[in-house]
Amino acid sequence: MSQDFKSTKKITIYQPQPNLSFIKLFNEIIKDLKPANELGFQLAKRDVKAAYRQSVLGVVWAFIPPIVTSLIWIFLNSSNTIKIQETPIPYPVFVLTGTLLWQILAESVGQPLKSVKSGKSILAKLNFPRESLLVHGLYSLLFNSSLRVLIIIAVLIVFQINPGWQVLGFIPLFFGLMVTGFSIGLISLPIGMMYGDIARFIPFMMQFFMYISPVIYPIPDEGVFAIFNKINPFRFLIETSRNILTGQTVDYLLQTGIVLIISFIILIIGVIIFRFIMPVIIERVGS
C-alpha cells in the first residue's frame, strides 16, 4: 500500500533557472493568453456578482467614497474654511472629476495584489494559467472604472459642459490610467506577497499622492508643490484627462504620452517577472 502510494504520488520540484530567457517566458505568456483571458473573465464575473448581490446599495458603493470626499471639499471651499484658488471650470466639476479619476488610478495600483491574494487558495492546488489572476483583476478594474466614468458624464451633463469631439481623446487616457496604476501594483506584487504591510501601505501612499497632486486643488504657481508637480507623472494623467473631459486646452500631451509609454513597458516587464516568480509564490503559499 505504502509502495503504491509512493509510486503514484506526483512530486513537483522547483529549481533555479540559470539560463533565464525573457523571450521564452514572453512566448509562454502569449501562448497562455487565450485560456488566461477566458478564466480571468469568468472569475471577474463571479466576483462582481458576489460583491453586489449581498449589498443593499449594490454598485453605488463603487463611487460613494470619491463623491463623499468631493462633497467635503466643496463644502470646505464654499464655506471659506479652506480657500481654494480659482479654477478654470466650476469647482464642483473640478474636484468631482479629479477625485473620480484619481480613484481609477488608486484602485489600479492595489488591484494586482488584491487579485492574486484572492486566488492564493487555489494557486498550489490547481494547474491553471497564473496570468488569469491578473486578467481577473483587469476585468474587475474595468467594470468599477466604467461606473466612475458614468458619474463623470453625469456631472458634465448637470453643469452643461460639452467637450465636443475632444472627449474621444479620453478613451486612451481611460485605459492609460488603469495601465499606469496596474503596472505600479504589478511591480510591487512580489514584495506584497511576502509582506502584508504592502497591502496596507498602498492606500496610504495613494492618499498622500492625492493631496500633493492637482486632484482637489489647482497647482500653485510657486512653492514646493509647484516644483514637485513639474515631474509628477500622476499630475500629467489627471490634468490631461480632466482637461479633455471638460473641453479645456491640453498643455501636457507629450509628457502624458511619455508616461503612458513607460507604463506600458513596465506592464510588460511586470508580467514577465510575474511569470518567473510564480513558482516562488506558489511554494510560499503552499508552505
ZIZIMO-V691462 format. One record per pair of residues at least 6 apart in sequence whose ideal C-beta (glycine too) atoms are under 6 Angstrom apart, sorted by sequence separation. I is the first residue (numbers start at 1). J is the second residue. D is the distance in Angstrom with one decimal. If there is no record, write none. Layout:
BEGIN
I_J_D ; I_J_D
END
This chain:
BEGIN
52_58_4.6 ; 76_82_4.4 ; 192_198_3.7 ; 220_226_5.1 ; 229_235_4.6 ; 52_59_5.7 ; 77_84_4.7 ; 87_94_4.4 ; 191_198_5.6 ; 219_226_6.0 ; 243_250_5.1 ; 219_229_5.0 ; 240_250_5.6 ; 240_252_5.7 ; 212_225_6.0 ; 77_91_5.8 ; 119_133_4.7 ; 236_252_4.8 ; 240_256_4.4 ; 116_133_5.1 ; 74_92_5.3 ; 115_133_5.0 ; 213_232_6.0 ; 236_255_4.6 ; 236_256_4.4 ; 115_136_5.2 ; 213_234_4.9 ; 214_235_5.7 ; 73_95_5.1 ; 115_137_3.3 ; 213_235_5.4 ; 236_259_5.5 ; 70_95_4.8 ; 112_137_5.7 ; 209_234_5.9 ; 214_239_5.7 ; 70_96_4.6 ; 111_137_4.3 ; 233_259_4.5 ; 70_99_4.7 ; 69_99_5.4 ; 111_141_5.0 ; 66_99_4.2 ; 108_141_5.8 ; 66_100_5.0 ; 66_103_4.5 ; 141_178_5.6 ; 104_145_4.5 ; 104_148_5.8 ; 103_148_6.0 ; 100_148_4.6 ; 100_151_5.9 ; 100_152_5.4 ; 97_152_5.4 ; 96_155_5.0 ; 177_237_5.8 ; 93_155_5.9 ; 93_159_5.1 ; 173_241_4.7 ; 90_159_5.8 ; 108_178_4.7 ; 105_177_5.0 ; 109_181_4.3 ; 104_177_4.9 ; 108_181_2.6 ; 112_185_4.0 ; 108_182_4.8 ; 111_185_5.9 ; 112_186_4.6 ; 170_244_4.9 ; 109_184_5.1 ; 110_185_6.0 ; 169_244_4.7 ; 170_245_5.6 ; 105_181_4.6 ; 109_185_4.5 ; 113_189_5.6 ; 112_189_5.1 ; 166_244_5.7 ; 113_192_4.3 ; 183_263_4.9 ; 166_247_6.0 ; 62_144_5.0 ; 163_245_5.9 ; 180_263_4.1 ; 183_266_4.1 ; 187_270_5.1 ; 63_147_6.0 ; 163_247_3.7 ; 176_260_4.4 ; 179_263_5.2 ; 183_267_4.1 ; 186_270_3.5 ; 62_147_4.6 ; 63_148_5.3 ; 161_246_5.4 ; 113_199_5.8 ; 183_270_5.7 ; 190_277_5.3 ; 59_147_5.8 ; 63_151_5.1 ; 179_267_5.7 ; 193_281_5.2 ; 40_132_4.2 ; 44_136_4.8 ; 110_202_4.9 ; 36_129_3.8 ; 39_132_4.0 ; 43_136_4.0 ; 109_202_5.8 ; 35_129_5.2 ; 36_131_4.2 ; 40_135_2.7 ; 44_139_3.5 ; 48_143_5.7 ; 36_132_4.1 ; 40_136_4.2 ; 44_140_4.7 ; 32_129_4.1 ; 109_206_6.0 ; 37_135_5.4 ; 41_139_5.6 ; 36_135_5.3 ; 106_206_4.1 ; 102_210_5.4 ; 102_215_4.8 ; 98_215_4.2 ; 95_216_5.1 ; 87_218_5.5 ; 84_217_5.0 ; 85_218_5.9 ; 101_238_5.5 ; 101_241_5.3 ; 73_216_5.0 ; 98_242_5.9 ; 97_242_5.0 ; 130_278_4.8 ; 89_246_5.1 ; 124_282_5.2 ; 123_282_5.0 ; 88_248_6.0 ; 124_285_5.2 ; 123_285_5.1 ; 124_286_3.4 ; 120_285_4.9 ; 26_272_5.9 ; 29_275_5.7 ; 25_272_5.1 ; 22_272_5.6 ; 25_275_5.1 ; 14_279_4.4
END
